[in-house]
């Protein structure tokens, strides 16, 4: 996909810089932190019930709950 999408963008896009943007997009995806590291960081920040939802097999959404503080009890 890294090479296909920029080539396709060059064919269909009106702006000449679109393929460059698509290459940047794929570079950022390749450099992305793995889901386990993201979930670990959320837990390390003391959030609870950390979950990950995946849409279309590629988009991740992370959800967590802020714990009740001792002062709120």
mmJSON file of the N, C-alpha and C atoms, coordinates in Angstrom:
{"data_MODEL":{"atom_site":{
"group_PDB":["ATOM","ATOM","ATOM","ATOM","ATOM","ATOM","ATOM","ATOM","ATOM","ATOM","ATOM","ATOM","ATOM","ATOM","ATOM","ATOM","ATOM","ATOM","ATOM","ATOM","ATOM","ATOM","ATOM","ATOM","ATOM","ATOM","ATOM","ATOM","ATOM","ATOM","ATOM","ATOM","ATOM","ATOM","ATOM","ATOM","ATOM","ATOM","ATOM","ATOM","ATOM","ATOM","ATOM","ATOM","ATOM","ATOM","ATOM","ATOM","ATOM","ATOM","ATOM","ATOM","ATOM","ATOM","ATOM","ATOM","ATOM","ATOM","ATOM","ATOM","ATOM","ATOM","ATOM","ATOM","ATOM","ATOM","ATOM","ATOM","ATOM","ATOM","ATOM","ATOM","ATOM","ATOM","ATOM","ATOM","ATOM","ATOM","ATOM","ATOM","ATOM","ATOM","ATOM","ATOM","ATOM","ATOM","ATOM","ATOM","ATOM","ATOM","ATOM","ATOM","ATOM","ATOM","ATOM","ATOM","ATOM","ATOM","ATOM","ATOM","ATOM","ATOM","ATOM","ATOM","ATOM","ATOM","ATOM","ATOM","ATOM","ATOM","ATOM","ATOM","ATOM","ATOM","ATOM","ATOM","ATOM","ATOM","ATOM","ATOM","ATOM","ATOM","ATOM","ATOM","ATOM","ATOM","ATOM","ATOM","ATOM","ATOM","ATOM","ATOM","ATOM","ATOM","ATOM","ATOM","ATOM","ATOM","ATOM","ATOM","ATOM","ATOM","ATOM","ATOM","ATOM","ATOM","ATOM","ATOM","ATOM","ATOM","ATOM","ATOM","ATOM","ATOM","ATOM","ATOM","ATOM","ATOM","ATOM","ATOM","ATOM","ATOM","ATOM","ATOM","ATOM","ATOM","ATOM","ATOM","ATOM","ATOM","ATOM","ATOM","ATOM","ATOM","ATOM","ATOM","ATOM","ATOM","ATOM","ATOM","ATOM","ATOM","ATOM","ATOM","ATOM","ATOM","ATOM","ATOM","ATOM","ATOM","ATOM","ATOM","ATOM","ATOM","ATOM","ATOM","ATOM","ATOM","ATOM","ATOM","ATOM","ATOM","ATOM","ATOM","ATOM","ATOM","ATOM","ATOM","ATOM","ATOM","ATOM","ATOM","ATOM","ATOM","ATOM","ATOM","ATOM","ATOM","ATOM"],
"id":[1,2,3,4,5,6,7,8,9,10,11,12,13,14,15,16,17,18,19,20,21,22,23,24,25,26,27,28,29,30,31,32,33,34,35,36,37,38,39,40,41,42,43,44,45,46,47,48,49,50,51,52,53,54,55,56,57,58,59,60,61,62,63,64,65,66,67,68,69,70,71,72,73,74,75,76,77,78,79,80,81,82,83,84,85,86,87,88,89,90,91,92,93,94,95,96,97,98,99,100,101,102,103,104,105,106,107,108,109,110,111,112,113,114,115,116,117,118,119,120,121,122,123,124,125,126,127,128,129,130,131,132,133,134,135,136,137,138,139,140,141,142,143,144,145,146,147,148,149,150,151,152,153,154,155,156,157,158,159,160,161,162,163,164,165,166,167,168,169,170,171,172,173,174,175,176,177,178,179,180,181,182,183,184,185,186,187,188,189,190,191,192,193,194,195,196,197,198,199,200,201,202,203,204,205,206,207,208,209,210,211,212,213,214,215,216,217,218,219],
"type_symbol":["N","C","C","N","C","C","N","C","C","N","C","C","N","C","C","N","C","C","N","C","C","N","C","C","N","C","C","N","C","C","N","C","C","N","C","C","N","C","C","N","C","C","N","C","C","N","C","C","N","C","C","N","C","C","N","C","C","N","C","C","N","C","C","N","C","C","N","C","C","N","C","C","N","C","C","N","C","C","N","C","C","N","C","C","N","C","C","N","C","C","N","C","C","N","C","C","N","C","C","N","C","C","N","C","C","N","C","C","N","C","C","N","C","C","N","C","C","N","C","C","N","C","C","N","C","C","N","C","C","N","C","C","N","C","C","N","C","C","N","C","C","N","C","C","N","C","C","N","C","C","N","C","C","N","C","C","N","C","C","N","C","C","N","C","C","N","C","C","N","C","C","N","C","C","N","C","C","N","C","C","N","C","C","N","C","C","N","C","C","N","C","C","N","C","C","N","C","C","N","C","C","N","C","C","N","C","C","N","C","C","N","C","C","N","C","C","N","C","C"],
"label_atom_id":["N","CA","C","N","CA","C","N","CA","C","N","CA","C","N","CA","C","N","CA","C","N","CA","C","N","CA","C","N","CA","C","N","CA","C","N","CA","C","N","CA","C","N","CA","C","N","CA","C","N","CA","C","N","CA","C","N","CA","C","N","CA","C","N","CA","C","N","CA","C","N","CA","C","N","CA","C","N","CA","C","N","CA","C","N","CA","C","N","CA","C","N","CA","C","N","CA","C","N","CA","C","N","CA","C","N","CA","C","N","CA","C","N","CA","C","N","CA","C","N","CA","C","N","CA","C","N","CA","C","N","CA","C","N","CA","C","N","CA","C","N","CA","C","N","CA","C","N","CA","C","N","CA","C","N","CA","C","N","CA","C","N","CA","C","N","CA","C","N","CA","C","N","CA","C","N","CA","C","N","CA","C","N","CA","C","N","CA","C","N","CA","C","N","CA","C","N","CA","C","N","CA","C","N","CA","C","N","CA","C","N","CA","C","N","CA","C","N","CA","C","N","CA","C","N","CA","C","N","CA","C","N","CA","C","N","CA","C","N","CA","C","N","CA","C","N","CA","C","N","CA","C","N","CA","C"],
"label_alt_id":[null,null,null,null,null,null,null,null,null,null,null,null,null,null,null,null,null,null,null,null,null,null,null,null,null,null,null,null,null,null,null,null,null,null,null,null,null,null,null,null,null,null,null,null,null,null,null,null,null,null,null,null,null,null,null,null,null,null,null,null,null,null,null,null,null,null,null,null,null,null,null,null,null,null,null,null,null,null,null,null,null,null,null,null,null,null,null,null,null,null,null,null,null,null,null,null,null,null,null,null,null,null,null,null,null,null,null,null,null,null,null,null,null,null,null,null,null,null,null,null,null,null,null,null,null,null,null,null,null,null,null,null,null,null,null,null,null,null,null,null,null,null,null,null,null,null,null,null,null,null,null,null,null,null,null,null,null,null,null,null,null,null,null,null,null,null,null,null,null,null,null,null,null,null,null,null,null,null,null,null,null,null,null,null,null,null,null,null,null,null,null,null,null,null,null,null,null,null,null,null,null,null,null,null,null,null,null,null,null,null,null,null,null,null,null,null,null,null,null],
"label_comp_id":["UNK","UNK","UNK","UNK","UNK","UNK","UNK","UNK","UNK","UNK","UNK","UNK","UNK","UNK","UNK","UNK","UNK","UNK","UNK","UNK","UNK","UNK","UNK","UNK","UNK","UNK","UNK","UNK","UNK","UNK","UNK","UNK","UNK","UNK","UNK","UNK","UNK","UNK","UNK","UNK","UNK","UNK","UNK","UNK","UNK","UNK","UNK","UNK","UNK","UNK","UNK","UNK","UNK","UNK","UNK","UNK","UNK","UNK","UNK","UNK","UNK","UNK","UNK","UNK","UNK","UNK","UNK","UNK","UNK","UNK","UNK","UNK","UNK","UNK","UNK","UNK","UNK","UNK","UNK","UNK","UNK","UNK","UNK","UNK","UNK","UNK","UNK","UNK","UNK","UNK","UNK","UNK","UNK","UNK","UNK","UNK","UNK","UNK","UNK","UNK","UNK","UNK","UNK","UNK","UNK","UNK","UNK","UNK","UNK","UNK","UNK","UNK","UNK","UNK","UNK","UNK","UNK","UNK","UNK","UNK","UNK","UNK","UNK","UNK","UNK","UNK","UNK","UNK","UNK","UNK","UNK","UNK","UNK","UNK","UNK","UNK","UNK","UNK","UNK","UNK","UNK","UNK","UNK","UNK","UNK","UNK","UNK","UNK","UNK","UNK","UNK","UNK","UNK","UNK","UNK","UNK","UNK","UNK","UNK","UNK","UNK","UNK","UNK","UNK","UNK","UNK","UNK","UNK","UNK","UNK","UNK","UNK","UNK","UNK","UNK","UNK","UNK","UNK","UNK","UNK","UNK","UNK","UNK","UNK","UNK","UNK","UNK","UNK","UNK","UNK","UNK","UNK","UNK","UNK","UNK","UNK","UNK","UNK","UNK","UNK","UNK","UNK","UNK","UNK","UNK","UNK","UNK","UNK","UNK","UNK","UNK","UNK","UNK","UNK","UNK","UNK","UNK","UNK","UNK"],
"label_asym_id":["A","A","A","A","A","A","A","A","A","A","A","A","A","A","A","A","A","A","A","A","A","A","A","A","A","A","A","A","A","A","A","A","A","A","A","A","A","A","A","A","A","A","A","A","A","A","A","A","A","A","A","A","A","A","A","A","A","A","A","A","A","A","A","A","A","A","A","A","A","A","A","A","A","A","A","A","A","A","A","A","A","A","A","A","A","A","A","A","A","A","A","A","A","A","A","A","A","A","A","A","A","A","A","A","A","A","A","A","A","A","A","A","A","A","A","A","A","A","A","A","A","A","A","A","A","A","A","A","A","A","A","A","A","A","A","A","A","A","A","A","A","A","A","A","A","A","A","A","A","A","A","A","A","A","A","A","A","A","A","A","A","A","A","A","A","A","A","A","A","A","A","A","A","A","A","A","A","A","A","A","A","A","A","A","A","A","A","A","A","A","A","A","A","A","A","A","A","A","A","A","A","A","A","A","A","A","A","A","A","A","A","A","A","A","A","A","A","A","A"],
"label_entity_id":["1","1","1","1","1","1","1","1","1","1","1","1","1","1","1","1","1","1","1","1","1","1","1","1","1","1","1","1","1","1","1","1","1","1","1","1","1","1","1","1","1","1","1","1","1","1","1","1","1","1","1","1","1","1","1","1","1","1","1","1","1","1","1","1","1","1","1","1","1","1","1","1","1","1","1","1","1","1","1","1","1","1","1","1","1","1","1","1","1","1","1","1","1","1","1","1","1","1","1","1","1","1","1","1","1","1","1","1","1","1","1","1","1","1","1","1","1","1","1","1","1","1","1","1","1","1","1","1","1","1","1","1","1","1","1","1","1","1","1","1","1","1","1","1","1","1","1","1","1","1","1","1","1","1","1","1","1","1","1","1","1","1","1","1","1","1","1","1","1","1","1","1","1","1","1","1","1","1","1","1","1","1","1","1","1","1","1","1","1","1","1","1","1","1","1","1","1","1","1","1","1","1","1","1","1","1","1","1","1","1","1","1","1","1","1","1","1","1","1"],
"label_seq_id":[1,1,1,2,2,2,3,3,3,4,4,4,5,5,5,6,6,6,7,7,7,8,8,8,9,9,9,10,10,10,11,11,11,12,12,12,13,13,13,14,14,14,15,15,15,16,16,16,17,17,17,18,18,18,19,19,19,20,20,20,21,21,21,22,22,22,23,23,23,24,24,24,25,25,25,26,26,26,27,27,27,28,28,28,29,29,29,30,30,30,31,31,31,32,32,32,33,33,33,34,34,34,35,35,35,36,36,36,37,37,37,38,38,38,39,39,39,40,40,40,41,41,41,42,42,42,43,43,43,44,44,44,45,45,45,46,46,46,47,47,47,48,48,48,49,49,49,50,50,50,51,51,51,52,52,52,53,53,53,54,54,54,55,55,55,56,56,56,57,57,57,58,58,58,59,59,59,60,60,60,61,61,61,62,62,62,63,63,63,64,64,64,65,65,65,66,66,66,67,67,67,68,68,68,69,69,69,70,70,70,71,71,71,72,72,72,73,73,73],
"pdbx_PDB_ins_code":[null,null,null,null,null,null,null,null,null,null,null,null,null,null,null,null,null,null,null,null,null,null,null,null,null,null,null,null,null,null,null,null,null,null,null,null,null,null,null,null,null,null,null,null,null,null,null,null,null,null,null,null,null,null,null,null,null,null,null,null,null,null,null,null,null,null,null,null,null,null,null,null,null,null,null,null,null,null,null,null,null,null,null,null,null,null,null,null,null,null,null,null,null,null,null,null,null,null,null,null,null,null,null,null,null,null,null,null,null,null,null,null,null,null,null,null,null,null,null,null,null,null,null,null,null,null,null,null,null,null,null,null,null,null,null,null,null,null,null,null,null,null,null,null,null,null,null,null,null,null,null,null,null,null,null,null,null,null,null,null,null,null,null,null,null,null,null,null,null,null,null,null,null,null,null,null,null,null,null,null,null,null,null,null,null,null,null,null,null,null,null,null,null,null,null,null,null,null,null,null,null,null,null,null,null,null,null,null,null,null,null,null,null,null,null,null,null,null,null],
"Cartn_x":[0.807,0.0,0.853,2.023,2.88,3.237,3.423,3.743,2.531,1.504,0.303,-0.515,-0.743,-1.582,-0.996,0.3,0.839,0.742,0.941,0.836,-0.61,-1.563,-2.975,-3.333,-2.815,-3.082,-2.557,-1.415,-0.844,-1.78,-2.456,-3.35,-4.651,-5.251,-6.583,-6.588,-5.509,-5.507,-5.279,-5.813,-5.641,-4.401,-3.994,-2.851,-1.587,-0.523,0.698,1.403,1.11,1.761,1.039,-0.108,-0.887,-0.102,0.641,1.431,2.427,3.008,3.942,3.221,2.015,1.215,0.873,0.548,0.21,1.433,2.621,3.838,4.07,3.866,4.005,3.01,1.787,0.742,1.192,1.693,2.124,3.369,4.262,5.435,5.004,3.987,3.525,2.86,2.177,1.55,2.627,3.665,4.744,5.49,5.553,6.279,5.392,4.162,3.193,3.579,3.268,3.521,2.587,3.073,2.214,1.085,-0.067,-1.216,-0.892,-0.097,0.243,0.976,1.838,2.574,1.635,0.671,-0.296,-1.163,-1.653,-2.499,-1.716,-0.468,0.382,0.577,0.78,0.961,-0.305,-1.449,-2.723,-2.878,-2.548,-2.621,-1.609,-0.409,0.618,0.165,-0.733,-1.277,-2.446,-2.616,-3.594,-5.05,-5.264,-6.633,-7.006,-8.298,-8.789,-9.616,-9.863,-10.705,-10.281,-9.023,-8.485,-8.881,-9.478,-9.888,-9.473,-9.405,-9.075,-10.131,-10.694,-11.652,-10.99,-11.139,-10.541,-11.668,-11.607,-12.58,-11.914,-12.597,-12.123,-10.753,-10.378,-9.116,-7.879,-8.049,-6.869,-6.959,-8.159,-8.307,-8.513,-7.712,-7.815,-8.383,-9.259,-9.825,-9.57,-8.99,-8.675,-9.639,-10.081,-11.027,-10.585,-10.759,-10.407,-11.278,-11.278,-12.082,-11.164,-11.426,-10.67,-11.195,-10.314,-10.787,-11.321,-12.237,-12.739,-11.61,-11.469,-10.418,-10.914,-9.993,-10.358,-11.122,-10.859,-11.544,-13.011,-13.338,-14.725,-15.602,-15.002,-15.795,-16.388],
"Cartn_y":[-1.202,0.0,1.27,1.166,2.349,2.933,2.097,2.583,2.743,1.934,1.94,3.212,3.58,4.743,6.037,6.332,7.554,7.542,6.372,6.283,6.547,5.959,6.175,7.65,8.248,9.658,10.542,10.185,10.965,10.954,9.825,9.68,10.463,10.376,10.954,12.332,12.723,13.993,15.17,16.29,17.51,18.29,18.108,18.861,18.022,18.563,17.777,17.284,17.888,17.485,16.349,15.908,14.852,13.559,13.071,11.845,11.996,13.17,13.429,13.312,13.841,13.745,12.286,11.514,10.1,9.312,9.618,8.965,9.313,10.58,11.003,10.254,10.123,9.41,7.986,7.255,5.878,5.816,6.788,6.842,6.983,7.821,8.002,6.738,6.008,4.754,3.734,3.641,2.694,3.038,4.323,4.755,4.783,4.395,4.453,3.503,3.908,3.049,1.842,0.677,-0.508,-0.372,-0.979,-0.876,-1.25,-2.277,-2.687,-1.568,-0.844,0.263,1.413,1.68,2.749,2.391,1.155,0.73,0.735,0.352,0.366,1.797,2.726,4.133,4.685,4.303,4.758,4.196,2.918,2.297,2.937,3.228,3.878,5.261,5.881,7.19,7.033,5.813,5.466,5.511,5.241,5.061,3.596,3.331,1.964,1.508,0.205,-0.402,0.048,-0.062,0.358,-0.663,-0.176,-1.051,-0.432,-1.286,-0.847,-1.399,-0.533,-0.932,-0.727,-1.702,-1.612,-1.549,-0.543,-0.371,-0.641,-1.375,-1.684,-2.344,-2.904,-3.613,-2.738,-1.403,-0.532,0.661,1.095,2.277,1.844,2.379,2.034,3.194,2.844,3.812,3.266,4.085,3.665,4.352,3.597,4.13,3.683,4.566,4.239,5.066,4.677,5.366,5.971,7.209,7.868,7.334,6.852,6.309,7.405,7.007,7.94,8.264,9.501,9.856,9.581,9.411,9.144,10.321,11.545,12.724,12.755,12.118,12.144,11.159,10.232,9.223,9.721],
"Cartn_z":[0.0,0.0,0.0,0.592,0.707,-0.654,-1.642,-2.98,-3.86,-3.622,-4.456,-4.249,-3.005,-2.714,-3.288,-3.088,-3.709,-5.242,-5.85,-7.304,-7.751,-7.034,-7.341,-7.133,-6.071,-5.792,-6.918,-7.473,-8.581,-9.782,-10.007,-11.156,-10.964,-9.773,-9.566,-8.914,-8.26,-7.524,-8.455,-8.048,-8.825,-8.4,-7.178,-6.665,-6.812,-7.349,-7.591,-6.321,-5.172,-3.927,-3.208,-3.722,-3.065,-2.884,-3.878,-3.648,-2.499,-2.352,-1.259,0.092,0.163,1.379,1.696,0.683,0.89,1.371,0.851,1.341,2.808,3.173,4.565,5.444,4.974,5.711,6.03,5.042,5.271,6.152,6.04,6.923,8.377,8.628,10.002,10.537,9.688,10.122,10.489,9.675,9.955,11.241,11.594,12.791,14.039,13.893,14.998,16.136,17.341,18.505,18.459,18.871,18.863,19.892,19.616,20.525,21.971,22.184,23.557,24.294,23.61,24.237,24.583,23.707,23.964,25.164,25.19,26.306,27.621,27.569,28.76,29.268,28.362,28.76,29.394,28.871,29.452,30.863,31.028,32.357,33.314,32.811,33.635,34.099,33.34,33.716,34.697,35.19,36.225,35.767,34.482,34.007,34.176,34.248,34.46,33.268,33.223,32.181,30.783,30.489,29.191,28.128,27.063,25.965,24.635,23.645,22.292,21.354,20.532,19.506,18.146,17.272,15.94,14.904,14.044,12.968,11.631,10.794,9.438,9.433,10.567,10.667,10.746,10.694,10.7,11.636,11.996,12.843,14.286,15.181,16.6,17.392,18.315,19.252,20.65,21.488,22.849,23.808,24.787,25.761,27.149,28.13,29.51,30.436,31.678,32.68,33.723,34.065,35.121,36.456,37.322,38.598,39.513,40.365,41.367,42.35,42.667,43.638,45.047,45.968,47.36,47.954,47.488,48.001,47.596,46.468,45.979,46.737,47.485,48.189,49.456],
"occupancy":[1.0,1.0,1.0,1.0,1.0,1.0,1.0,1.0,1.0,1.0,1.0,1.0,1.0,1.0,1.0,1.0,1.0,1.0,1.0,1.0,1.0,1.0,1.0,1.0,1.0,1.0,1.0,1.0,1.0,1.0,1.0,1.0,1.0,1.0,1.0,1.0,1.0,1.0,1.0,1.0,1.0,1.0,1.0,1.0,1.0,1.0,1.0,1.0,1.0,1.0,1.0,1.0,1.0,1.0,1.0,1.0,1.0,1.0,1.0,1.0,1.0,1.0,1.0,1.0,1.0,1.0,1.0,1.0,1.0,1.0,1.0,1.0,1.0,1.0,1.0,1.0,1.0,1.0,1.0,1.0,1.0,1.0,1.0,1.0,1.0,1.0,1.0,1.0,1.0,1.0,1.0,1.0,1.0,1.0,1.0,1.0,1.0,1.0,1.0,1.0,1.0,1.0,1.0,1.0,1.0,1.0,1.0,1.0,1.0,1.0,1.0,1.0,1.0,1.0,1.0,1.0,1.0,1.0,1.0,1.0,1.0,1.0,1.0,1.0,1.0,1.0,1.0,1.0,1.0,1.0,1.0,1.0,1.0,1.0,1.0,1.0,1.0,1.0,1.0,1.0,1.0,1.0,1.0,1.0,1.0,1.0,1.0,1.0,1.0,1.0,1.0,1.0,1.0,1.0,1.0,1.0,1.0,1.0,1.0,1.0,1.0,1.0,1.0,1.0,1.0,1.0,1.0,1.0,1.0,1.0,1.0,1.0,1.0,1.0,1.0,1.0,1.0,1.0,1.0,1.0,1.0,1.0,1.0,1.0,1.0,1.0,1.0,1.0,1.0,1.0,1.0,1.0,1.0,1.0,1.0,1.0,1.0,1.0,1.0,1.0,1.0,1.0,1.0,1.0,1.0,1.0,1.0,1.0,1.0,1.0,1.0,1.0,1.0,1.0,1.0,1.0,1.0,1.0,1.0],
"B_iso_or_equiv":[0.0,0.0,0.0,0.0,0.0,0.0,0.0,0.0,0.0,0.0,0.0,0.0,0.0,0.0,0.0,0.0,0.0,0.0,0.0,0.0,0.0,0.0,0.0,0.0,0.0,0.0,0.0,0.0,0.0,0.0,0.0,0.0,0.0,0.0,0.0,0.0,0.0,0.0,0.0,0.0,0.0,0.0,0.0,0.0,0.0,0.0,0.0,0.0,0.0,0.0,0.0,0.0,0.0,0.0,0.0,0.0,0.0,0.0,0.0,0.0,0.0,0.0,0.0,0.0,0.0,0.0,0.0,0.0,0.0,0.0,0.0,0.0,0.0,0.0,0.0,0.0,0.0,0.0,0.0,0.0,0.0,0.0,0.0,0.0,0.0,0.0,0.0,0.0,0.0,0.0,0.0,0.0,0.0,0.0,0.0,0.0,0.0,0.0,0.0,0.0,0.0,0.0,0.0,0.0,0.0,0.0,0.0,0.0,0.0,0.0,0.0,0.0,0.0,0.0,0.0,0.0,0.0,0.0,0.0,0.0,0.0,0.0,0.0,0.0,0.0,0.0,0.0,0.0,0.0,0.0,0.0,0.0,0.0,0.0,0.0,0.0,0.0,0.0,0.0,0.0,0.0,0.0,0.0,0.0,0.0,0.0,0.0,0.0,0.0,0.0,0.0,0.0,0.0,0.0,0.0,0.0,0.0,0.0,0.0,0.0,0.0,0.0,0.0,0.0,0.0,0.0,0.0,0.0,0.0,0.0,0.0,0.0,0.0,0.0,0.0,0.0,0.0,0.0,0.0,0.0,0.0,0.0,0.0,0.0,0.0,0.0,0.0,0.0,0.0,0.0,0.0,0.0,0.0,0.0,0.0,0.0,0.0,0.0,0.0,0.0,0.0,0.0,0.0,0.0,0.0,0.0,0.0,0.0,0.0,0.0,0.0,0.0,0.0,0.0,0.0,0.0,0.0,0.0,0.0],
"pdbx_formal_charge":[null,null,null,null,null,null,null,null,null,null,null,null,null,null,null,null,null,null,null,null,null,null,null,null,null,null,null,null,null,null,null,null,null,null,null,null,null,null,null,null,null,null,null,null,null,null,null,null,null,null,null,null,null,null,null,null,null,null,null,null,null,null,null,null,null,null,null,null,null,null,null,null,null,null,null,null,null,null,null,null,null,null,null,null,null,null,null,null,null,null,null,null,null,null,null,null,null,null,null,null,null,null,null,null,null,null,null,null,null,null,null,null,null,null,null,null,null,null,null,null,null,null,null,null,null,null,null,null,null,null,null,null,null,null,null,null,null,null,null,null,null,null,null,null,null,null,null,null,null,null,null,null,null,null,null,null,null,null,null,null,null,null,null,null,null,null,null,null,null,null,null,null,null,null,null,null,null,null,null,null,null,null,null,null,null,null,null,null,null,null,null,null,null,null,null,null,null,null,null,null,null,null,null,null,null,null,null,null,null,null,null,null,null,null,null,null,null,null,null],
"auth_seq_id":[1,1,1,2,2,2,3,3,3,4,4,4,5,5,5,6,6,6,7,7,7,8,8,8,9,9,9,10,10,10,11,11,11,12,12,12,13,13,13,14,14,14,15,15,15,16,16,16,17,17,17,18,18,18,19,19,19,20,20,20,21,21,21,22,22,22,23,23,23,24,24,24,25,25,25,26,26,26,27,27,27,28,28,28,29,29,29,30,30,30,31,31,31,32,32,32,33,33,33,34,34,34,35,35,35,36,36,36,37,37,37,38,38,38,39,39,39,40,40,40,41,41,41,42,42,42,43,43,43,44,44,44,45,45,45,46,46,46,47,47,47,48,48,48,49,49,49,50,50,50,51,51,51,52,52,52,53,53,53,54,54,54,55,55,55,56,56,56,57,57,57,58,58,58,59,59,59,60,60,60,61,61,61,62,62,62,63,63,63,64,64,64,65,65,65,66,66,66,67,67,67,68,68,68,69,69,69,70,70,70,71,71,71,72,72,72,73,73,73],
"auth_comp_id":["UNK","UNK","UNK","UNK","UNK","UNK","UNK","UNK","UNK","UNK","UNK","UNK","UNK","UNK","UNK","UNK","UNK","UNK","UNK","UNK","UNK","UNK","UNK","UNK","UNK","UNK","UNK","UNK","UNK","UNK","UNK","UNK","UNK","UNK","UNK","UNK","UNK","UNK","UNK","UNK","UNK","UNK","UNK","UNK","UNK","UNK","UNK","UNK","UNK","UNK","UNK","UNK","UNK","UNK","UNK","UNK","UNK","UNK","UNK","UNK","UNK","UNK","UNK","UNK","UNK","UNK","UNK","UNK","UNK","UNK","UNK","UNK","UNK","UNK","UNK","UNK","UNK","UNK","UNK","UNK","UNK","UNK","UNK","UNK","UNK","UNK","UNK","UNK","UNK","UNK","UNK","UNK","UNK","UNK","UNK","UNK","UNK","UNK","UNK","UNK","UNK","UNK","UNK","UNK","UNK","UNK","UNK","UNK","UNK","UNK","UNK","UNK","UNK","UNK","UNK","UNK","UNK","UNK","UNK","UNK","UNK","UNK","UNK","UNK","UNK","UNK","UNK","UNK","UNK","UNK","UNK","UNK","UNK","UNK","UNK","UNK","UNK","UNK","UNK","UNK","UNK","UNK","UNK","UNK","UNK","UNK","UNK","UNK","UNK","UNK","UNK","UNK","UNK","UNK","UNK","UNK","UNK","UNK","UNK","UNK","UNK","UNK","UNK","UNK","UNK","UNK","UNK","UNK","UNK","UNK","UNK","UNK","UNK","UNK","UNK","UNK","UNK","UNK","UNK","UNK","UNK","UNK","UNK","UNK","UNK","UNK","UNK","UNK","UNK","UNK","UNK","UNK","UNK","UNK","UNK","UNK","UNK","UNK","UNK","UNK","UNK","UNK","UNK","UNK","UNK","UNK","UNK","UNK","UNK","UNK","UNK","UNK","UNK","UNK","UNK","UNK","UNK","UNK","UNK"],
"auth_asym_id":["A","A","A","A","A","A","A","A","A","A","A","A","A","A","A","A","A","A","A","A","A","A","A","A","A","A","A","A","A","A","A","A","A","A","A","A","A","A","A","A","A","A","A","A","A","A","A","A","A","A","A","A","A","A","A","A","A","A","A","A","A","A","A","A","A","A","A","A","A","A","A","A","A","A","A","A","A","A","A","A","A","A","A","A","A","A","A","A","A","A","A","A","A","A","A","A","A","A","A","A","A","A","A","A","A","A","A","A","A","A","A","A","A","A","A","A","A","A","A","A","A","A","A","A","A","A","A","A","A","A","A","A","A","A","A","A","A","A","A","A","A","A","A","A","A","A","A","A","A","A","A","A","A","A","A","A","A","A","A","A","A","A","A","A","A","A","A","A","A","A","A","A","A","A","A","A","A","A","A","A","A","A","A","A","A","A","A","A","A","A","A","A","A","A","A","A","A","A","A","A","A","A","A","A","A","A","A","A","A","A","A","A","A","A","A","A","A","A","A"],
"auth_atom_id":["N","CA","C","N","CA","C","N","CA","C","N","CA","C","N","CA","C","N","CA","C","N","CA","C","N","CA","C","N","CA","C","N","CA","C","N","CA","C","N","CA","C","N","CA","C","N","CA","C","N","CA","C","N","CA","C","N","CA","C","N","CA","C","N","CA","C","N","CA","C","N","CA","C","N","CA","C","N","CA","C","N","CA","C","N","CA","C","N","CA","C","N","CA","C","N","CA","C","N","CA","C","N","CA","C","N","CA","C","N","CA","C","N","CA","C","N","CA","C","N","CA","C","N","CA","C","N","CA","C","N","CA","C","N","CA","C","N","CA","C","N","CA","C","N","CA","C","N","CA","C","N","CA","C","N","CA","C","N","CA","C","N","CA","C","N","CA","C","N","CA","C","N","CA","C","N","CA","C","N","CA","C","N","CA","C","N","CA","C","N","CA","C","N","CA","C","N","CA","C","N","CA","C","N","CA","C","N","CA","C","N","CA","C","N","CA","C","N","CA","C","N","CA","C","N","CA","C","N","CA","C","N","CA","C","N","CA","C","N","CA","C","N","CA","C","N","CA","C","N","CA","C","N","CA","C"],
"pdbx_PDB_model_num":[1,1,1,1,1,1,1,1,1,1,1,1,1,1,1,1,1,1,1,1,1,1,1,1,1,1,1,1,1,1,1,1,1,1,1,1,1,1,1,1,1,1,1,1,1,1,1,1,1,1,1,1,1,1,1,1,1,1,1,1,1,1,1,1,1,1,1,1,1,1,1,1,1,1,1,1,1,1,1,1,1,1,1,1,1,1,1,1,1,1,1,1,1,1,1,1,1,1,1,1,1,1,1,1,1,1,1,1,1,1,1,1,1,1,1,1,1,1,1,1,1,1,1,1,1,1,1,1,1,1,1,1,1,1,1,1,1,1,1,1,1,1,1,1,1,1,1,1,1,1,1,1,1,1,1,1,1,1,1,1,1,1,1,1,1,1,1,1,1,1,1,1,1,1,1,1,1,1,1,1,1,1,1,1,1,1,1,1,1,1,1,1,1,1,1,1,1,1,1,1,1,1,1,1,1,1,1,1,1,1,1,1,1,1,1,1,1,1,1]
}}}
